[in-house]
Amino acid sequence: MPRIRCRYEDCVFLEEGFCGAAAIELEPELGCLTYSRVGDAEAKEEEEWEEDELDELEEDEEEEDDDLWDDEDEDEDY
């Protein structure tokens, strides 16, 4: 399997001077399209984590709201 020497020092796929990505895209004018900076990848992961956490909080709030409605319905039956 051919190995590609990588010149980007801050790429997340850099492994001992070679590209560790399973597949890459090269554009003659733009260079490596697979390139992703280490800081960018960490920021993206953190953003995804925050979005997941917000989704969970919203789901918990919806469940609490549903419980409140259920309690009110039970009170009215008496």
Z-matrix of the N, CA and C atoms (Angstrom, degrees):
N
C 1 1.441
C 2 1.530 1 108.21
N 3 1.322 2 117.72 1 128.92
C 4 1.462 3 119.97 2 -179.76
C 5 1.528 4 111.39 3 -70.00
N 6 1.303 5 114.26 4 147.37
C 7 1.469 6 120.52 5 177.52
C 8 1.514 7 107.92 6 -113.56
N 9 1.312 8 115.32 7 141.64
C 10 1.460 9 121.14 8 -177.71
C 11 1.518 10 109.14 9 -107.82
N 12 1.325 11 116.16 10 121.93
C 13 1.455 12 120.55 11 177.25
C 14 1.529 13 107.65 12 -73.58
N 15 1.321 14 114.96 13 129.44
C 16 1.463 15 120.94 14 -176.98
C 17 1.522 16 109.73 15 -104.69
N 18 1.310 17 116.18 16 132.93
C 19 1.472 18 121.83 17 179.74
C 20 1.530 19 111.91 18 -97.83
N 21 1.331 20 117.03 19 -9.40
C 22 1.465 21 120.46 20 177.47
C 23 1.530 22 108.73 21 -80.30
N 24 1.315 23 117.04 22 116.60
C 25 1.458 24 120.24 23 -177.40
C 26 1.520 25 113.37 24 -80.52
N 27 1.342 26 117.51 25 -15.07
C 28 1.454 27 120.31 26 -176.73
C 29 1.529 28 112.99 27 -115.90
N 30 1.325 29 116.25 28 27.25
C 31 1.467 30 121.26 29 -179.11
C 32 1.529 31 109.67 30 -86.50
N 33 1.331 32 116.65 31 140.26
C 34 1.460 33 120.54 32 -179.79
C 35 1.528 34 112.00 33 -67.36
N 36 1.328 35 117.80 34 -20.97
C 37 1.464 36 121.85 35 -178.41
C 38 1.532 37 113.27 36 -91.26
N 39 1.319 38 118.15 37 -2.05
C 40 1.456 39 122.19 38 -176.55
C 41 1.532 40 110.41 39 -68.48
N 42 1.318 41 115.72 40 123.81
C 43 1.462 42 122.14 41 178.08
C 44 1.522 43 108.63 42 -133.27
N 45 1.313 44 116.53 43 101.76
C 46 1.464 45 123.34 44 178.59
C 47 1.528 46 111.96 45 53.56
N 48 1.328 47 116.05 46 43.69
C 49 1.451 48 120.98 47 176.02
C 50 1.519 49 115.29 48 87.47
N 51 1.327 50 117.14 49 -5.58
C 52 1.459 51 121.63 50 179.86
C 53 1.523 52 110.73 51 -119.55
N 54 1.327 53 115.86 52 156.05
C 55 1.454 54 121.84 53 179.30
C 56 1.526 55 109.67 54 -74.99
N 57 1.320 56 116.56 55 129.91
C 58 1.457 57 121.50 56 -179.91
C 59 1.519 58 113.04 57 -104.25
N 60 1.338 59 117.43 58 6.74
C 61 1.462 60 120.47 59 179.11
C 62 1.525 61 110.21 60 -70.68
N 63 1.322 62 116.01 61 147.30
C 64 1.465 63 120.53 62 179.15
C 65 1.522 64 111.33 63 -65.56
N 66 1.332 65 116.60 64 -35.79
C 67 1.462 66 122.02 65 178.37
C 68 1.521 67 107.69 66 -149.24
N 69 1.319 68 116.29 67 150.93
C 70 1.463 69 120.04 68 179.16
C 71 1.520 70 110.18 69 -130.44
N 72 1.323 71 114.73 70 160.85
C 73 1.464 72 121.73 71 173.49
C 74 1.518 73 107.37 72 -121.36
N 75 1.311 74 116.52 73 128.83
C 76 1.459 75 121.51 74 177.24
C 77 1.516 76 109.85 75 -116.28
N 78 1.297 77 115.37 76 134.66
C 79 1.460 78 122.60 77 175.29
C 80 1.517 79 106.22 78 -117.89
N 81 1.329 80 118.86 79 123.93
C 82 1.464 81 121.20 80 -175.66
C 83 1.538 82 113.88 81 -53.42
N 84 1.307 83 117.29 82 -39.36
C 85 1.464 84 119.73 83 -177.86
C 86 1.520 85 112.97 84 -86.80
N 87 1.335 86 117.50 85 -30.95
C 88 1.465 87 121.11 86 -174.91
C 89 1.522 88 113.91 87 -99.46
N 90 1.313 89 117.14 88 -19.28
C 91 1.460 90 120.61 89 -178.36
C 92 1.526 91 111.15 90 92.33
N 93 1.309 92 115.95 91 -148.03
C 94 1.462 93 121.82 92 -176.81
C 95 1.530 94 110.13 93 -77.37
N 96 1.330 95 115.97 94 119.97
C 97 1.465 96 120.47 95 178.55
C 98 1.526 97 111.73 96 -84.99
N 99 1.316 98 116.89 97 -12.47
C 100 1.459 99 122.09 98 178.41
C 101 1.522 100 111.17 99 -82.26
N 102 1.322 101 116.75 100 -19.01
C 103 1.459 102 122.86 101 -178.04
C 104 1.528 103 111.06 102 -53.88
N 105 1.322 104 114.88 103 132.53
C 106 1.456 105 121.62 104 177.09
C 107 1.524 106 107.52 105 -142.42
N 108 1.323 107 116.04 106 122.78
C 109 1.468 108 120.18 107 -178.38
C 110 1.517 109 110.95 108 -67.73
N 111 1.309 110 116.44 109 146.90
C 112 1.453 111 122.19 110 -179.54
C 113 1.527 112 110.23 111 -57.19
N 114 1.313 113 119.25 112 -47.74
C 115 1.462 114 122.38 113 -179.30
C 116 1.513 115 112.58 114 -63.32
N 117 1.341 116 117.25 115 -36.89
C 118 1.462 117 121.41 116 179.56
C 119 1.524 118 110.80 117 -66.14
N 120 1.316 119 117.13 118 -40.85
C 121 1.455 120 121.31 119 -178.83
C 122 1.526 121 110.55 120 -66.49
N 123 1.332 122 116.66 121 -41.27
C 124 1.456 123 120.20 122 178.67
C 125 1.520 124 110.71 123 -65.57
N 126 1.322 125 117.33 124 -41.00
C 127 1.465 126 121.24 125 178.77
C 128 1.520 127 110.42 126 -64.20
N 129 1.324 128 116.90 127 -39.65
C 130 1.467 129 121.01 128 179.74
C 131 1.525 130 109.97 129 -65.98
N 132 1.337 131 117.63 130 -43.29
C 133 1.455 132 121.04 131 178.66
C 134 1.521 133 110.44 132 -61.75
N 135 1.341 134 116.62 133 -42.05
C 136 1.458 135 120.70 134 179.97
C 137 1.522 136 110.21 135 -65.10
N 138 1.334 137 117.27 136 -40.33
C 139 1.462 138 121.53 137 178.98
C 140 1.526 139 110.39 138 -64.23
N 141 1.329 140 117.41 139 -42.63
C 142 1.461 141 121.13 140 178.50
C 143 1.518 142 110.31 141 -63.71
N 144 1.343 143 117.38 142 -39.88
C 145 1.454 144 121.77 143 179.06
C 146 1.520 145 109.76 144 -63.13
N 147 1.333 146 117.40 145 -43.82
C 148 1.454 147 121.23 146 179.39
C 149 1.523 148 110.94 147 -63.44
N 150 1.334 149 117.64 148 -40.24
C 151 1.461 150 120.83 149 178.02
C 152 1.520 151 110.72 150 -64.22
N 153 1.332 152 117.88 151 -42.01
C 154 1.459 153 121.17 152 178.51
C 155 1.522 154 110.50 153 -62.66
N 156 1.334 155 116.14 154 -42.21
C 157 1.452 156 120.59 155 -179.76
C 158 1.533 157 110.49 156 -64.39
N 159 1.321 158 117.66 157 -40.68
C 160 1.463 159 121.38 158 177.77
C 161 1.523 160 110.66 159 -64.13
N 162 1.317 161 117.05 160 -41.13
C 163 1.467 162 120.60 161 177.67
C 164 1.525 163 110.74 162 -60.21
N 165 1.328 164 116.94 163 -42.85
C 166 1.465 165 120.78 164 179.59
C 167 1.521 166 110.48 165 -64.44
N 168 1.335 167 117.58 166 -42.01
C 169 1.462 168 120.29 167 178.62
C 170 1.520 169 111.29 168 -62.95
N 171 1.324 170 117.00 169 -41.40
C 172 1.460 171 120.50 170 178.38
C 173 1.529 172 110.93 171 -63.53
N 174 1.327 173 117.27 172 -40.43
C 175 1.458 174 120.56 173 178.46
C 176 1.527 175 110.43 174 -64.22
N 177 1.337 176 117.56 175 -41.57
C 178 1.457 177 121.51 176 178.64
C 179 1.525 178 110.61 177 -62.69
N 180 1.335 179 117.00 178 -41.55
C 181 1.464 180 120.51 179 179.00
C 182 1.522 181 110.95 180 -64.54
N 183 1.327 182 117.51 181 -40.09
C 184 1.466 183 120.76 182 178.42
C 185 1.518 184 110.71 183 -63.16
N 186 1.337 185 117.31 184 -40.60
C 187 1.458 186 120.71 185 178.38
C 188 1.525 187 110.49 186 -64.13
N 189 1.332 188 117.19 187 -41.17
C 190 1.462 189 120.86 188 178.36
C 191 1.520 190 110.28 189 -63.67
N 192 1.333 191 117.26 190 -41.34
C 193 1.461 192 120.87 191 178.21
C 194 1.522 193 110.44 192 -62.53
N 195 1.330 194 117.03 193 -41.57
C 196 1.462 195 120.88 194 178.33
C 197 1.520 196 110.42 195 -62.40
N 198 1.331 197 117.36 196 -40.84
C 199 1.463 198 121.21 197 178.54
C 200 1.521 199 110.59 198 -62.71
N 201 1.312 200 118.51 199 -39.39
C 202 1.461 201 121.75 200 179.11
C 203 1.522 202 110.58 201 -63.15
N 204 1.313 203 116.83 202 -42.63
C 205 1.460 204 120.20 203 179.14
C 206 1.523 205 110.19 204 -65.16
N 207 1.313 206 117.86 205 -39.76
C 208 1.456 207 121.21 206 179.34
C 209 1.523 208 110.51 207 -62.05
N 210 1.328 209 118.42 208 -42.69
C 211 1.459 210 122.65 209 179.47
C 212 1.517 211 110.91 210 -63.18
N 213 1.311 212 118.64 211 -41.27
C 214 1.452 213 121.71 212 179.93
C 215 1.523 214 110.98 213 -66.09
N 216 1.323 215 116.95 214 -38.44
C 217 1.464 216 120.75 215 178.65
C 218 1.527 217 110.69 216 -64.67
N 219 1.320 218 117.68 217 -38.82
C 220 1.443 219 121.83 218 179.45
C 221 1.524 220 110.58 219 -66.14
N 222 1.342 221 118.10 220 -39.19
C 223 1.458 222 122.08 221 179.94
C 224 1.515 223 111.35 222 -63.91
N 225 1.301 224 118.17 223 -34.45
C 226 1.458 225 122.47 224 -177.00
C 227 1.523 226 111.64 225 -73.14
N 228 1.320 227 118.61 226 -23.78
C 229 1.449 228 121.66 227 -177.82
C 230 1.536 229 111.75 228 -71.60
N 231 1.314 230 118.51 229 -21.18
C 232 1.464 231 120.66 230 -175.91
C 233 1.463 232 112.02 231 -85.59
